[in-house]
Amino acid sequence: MPRSATQPQATAGTADPAHDPRAAWLRLDQQLCFALYAASLATTKLYKPLLAPLGLTYPQYLVMLVLWEQDGPGVSELGQRLGLDSGTLTPLLKRLEAQGLVRRQRSAQDERRVHLALTAAGKRLRARALDIPAQIACATGCNLEEVSQLTARLHLLRSQLTSAADASNS
């Protein structure tokens, strides 16, 4: 792993772990993972009352966002886009189908493939969700350019972390 110029490094012969300069990086407030985790919790907490009038949970909202972007993807494509496996997606999709928002259809060419389609109610729900992104942006205290930059940086971070995890698992 590349070492940053600002990253503490141990000196040869550091015998006392309490005086190891790397120990400062073991503080909770220094952990990237905790900052991302806490921000994610705060974000989903913020979404909850915004999504309640739509009858959606946060994971269901994410599915609907993808379907509003592209109606008709396969379940596997949806899973890849959201980073979710079929075991997580299937019950979620069944609930959306029971709500009358989506329809699952087996492919005529390959019955193993399931495609998703928005129902008329699912399409209409989009109009009721249009103000949610602006409300979230407002809650961040950032202007739209800052939100856009932060989002782009988080996408890059995810990509880099995924690549690093893939490399360490191979």
C-alpha positions in Angstrom: 0.0 0.0 0.0 1.5 3.4 -0.9 2.4 5.5 2.1 1.3 9.1 2.2 3.7 11.9 3.1 1.4 12.7 6.0 1.0 9.1 7.2 2.9 8.4 10.4 5.5 5.8 10.2 7.2 3.7 12.9 10.8 4.3 13.5 13.1 1.3 13.6 13.6 0.2 17.1 10.4 1.7 18.5 10.0 -0.6 21.5 7.1 1.1 23.3 3.8 0.6 21.4 2.3 3.5 23.3 4.8 5.9 21.7 4.5 4.5 18.2 3.4 7.4 16.0 1.1 5.1 14.0 -1.1 4.7 17.2 -2.8 8.0 16.4 -4.3 6.4 13.3 -6.0 3.8 15.5 -8.3 6.5 17.0 -12.0 6.1 15.9 -12.2 9.6 14.7 -9.2 9.0 12.3 -10.9 6.0 10.7 -12.2 6.5 7.1 -14.4 3.4 7.5 -16.2 4.9 10.6 -16.6 8.3 8.9 -18.3 6.6 5.9 -20.4 4.3 8.1 -21.6 7.2 10.3 -22.4 9.3 7.3 -24.3 6.4 5.7 -26.4 6.0 8.8 -27.1 9.7 9.0 -28.1 9.7 5.3 -30.5 6.8 5.6 -32.0 8.4 8.7 -32.6 11.6 6.8 -34.2 9.7 3.9 -36.6 7.8 6.0 -39.2 10.6 6.6 -38.8 11.7 3.0 -39.6 8.3 1.6 -42.4 7.4 4.0 -45.0 9.3 2.1 -44.0 7.3 -1.0 -44.3 4.0 0.8 -40.6 3.2 0.1 -37.7 2.1 2.2 -34.2 3.4 1.3 -33.2 0.2 -0.5 -36.5 0.2 -2.4 -35.9 3.8 -3.4 -32.5 2.9 -4.8 -34.2 0.2 -7.0 -36.7 2.7 -8.1 -34.0 5.2 -9.0 -32.4 2.7 -11.3 -35.7 1.8 -12.9 -36.7 5.4 -13.4 -33.3 5.8 -15.2 -33.7 2.6 -17.3 -37.0 0.7 -17.4 -36.5 -3.0 -18.1 -33.2 -4.1 -16.8 -32.5 -7.7 -15.7 -32.3 -8.5 -12.0 -28.6 -9.4 -12.4 -27.9 -6.0 -14.0 -29.8 -4.2 -11.2 -27.8 -6.2 -8.7 -24.5 -5.2 -10.3 -25.6 -1.5 -10.4 -26.6 -1.5 -6.7 -23.9 -3.9 -5.5 -26.6 -6.3 -4.1 -26.9 -10.0 -4.6 -30.0 -11.8 -5.7 -30.7 -13.0 -2.2 -31.1 -9.4 -1.1 -32.8 -8.2 -4.2 -35.5 -10.9 -4.6 -37.5 -10.1 -1.4 -37.1 -6.4 -2.1 -38.4 -6.8 -5.6 -41.3 -9.0 -4.4 -42.4 -6.2 -2.0 -42.2 -3.6 -4.8 -44.3 -5.9 -6.9 -46.8 -6.4 -4.1 -47.1 -2.6 -3.9 -47.9 -2.6 -7.6 -44.8 -0.5 -8.6 -42.8 -3.1 -10.6 -43.5 -6.2 -12.6 -41.0 -9.1 -12.8 -41.0 -11.0 -16.1 -39.1 -14.1 -17.1 -37.2 -13.8 -20.4 -38.8 -15.8 -23.2 -35.3 -16.7 -24.5 -33.9 -17.7 -21.1 -36.2 -18.5 -18.2 -33.3 -18.0 -15.8 -33.3 -14.3 -16.6 -35.8 -12.0 -15.0 -36.5 -8.5 -16.3 -38.1 -5.7 -14.4 -40.6 -3.3 -15.7 -42.2 -0.3 -14.0 -46.0 -0.3 -13.7 -48.0 2.8 -14.4 -48.0 3.4 -10.6 -44.3 3.0 -10.5 -43.9 5.6 -13.2 -46.2 8.0 -11.5 -44.3 7.7 -8.2 -41.3 9.3 -9.9 -43.1 12.7 -9.9 -43.7 12.5 -6.2 -39.9 11.8 -5.6 -38.6 14.8 -7.6 -38.0 17.0 -4.6 -36.1 14.5 -2.6 -32.6 15.1 -4.1 -33.0 18.9 -3.5 -34.0 18.3 0.1 -31.0 16.0 0.7 -28.7 18.6 -1.0 -30.1 21.3 1.3 -29.5 19.1 4.4 -25.8 18.7 3.4 -25.2 22.4 3.7 -23.4 22.2 0.3 -24.3 23.9 -2.9 -25.1 21.8 -5.9 -21.5 22.0 -7.3 -20.1 20.8 -3.9 -22.6 17.9 -3.8 -21.7 17.0 -7.3 -17.9 17.0 -6.5 -18.4 15.0 -3.3 -20.5 12.4 -5.2 -17.9 12.1 -7.9 -15.1 11.7 -5.3 -17.1 9.0 -3.5 -17.7 7.1 -6.7 -13.9 7.2 -7.3 -13.2 6.2 -3.7 -15.6 3.2 -4.1 -13.9 2.2 -7.3 -10.4 2.4 -5.8 -11.5 0.5 -2.7 -13.2 -2.2 -4.8 -10.0 -2.6 -6.9 -7.8 -2.8 -3.8 -10.2 -5.4 -2.2 -10.2 -7.5 -5.5 -6.4 -7.4 -5.7 -6.0 -8.5 -2.0 -8.5 -11.3 -2.5 -6.8 -12.8 -5.6 
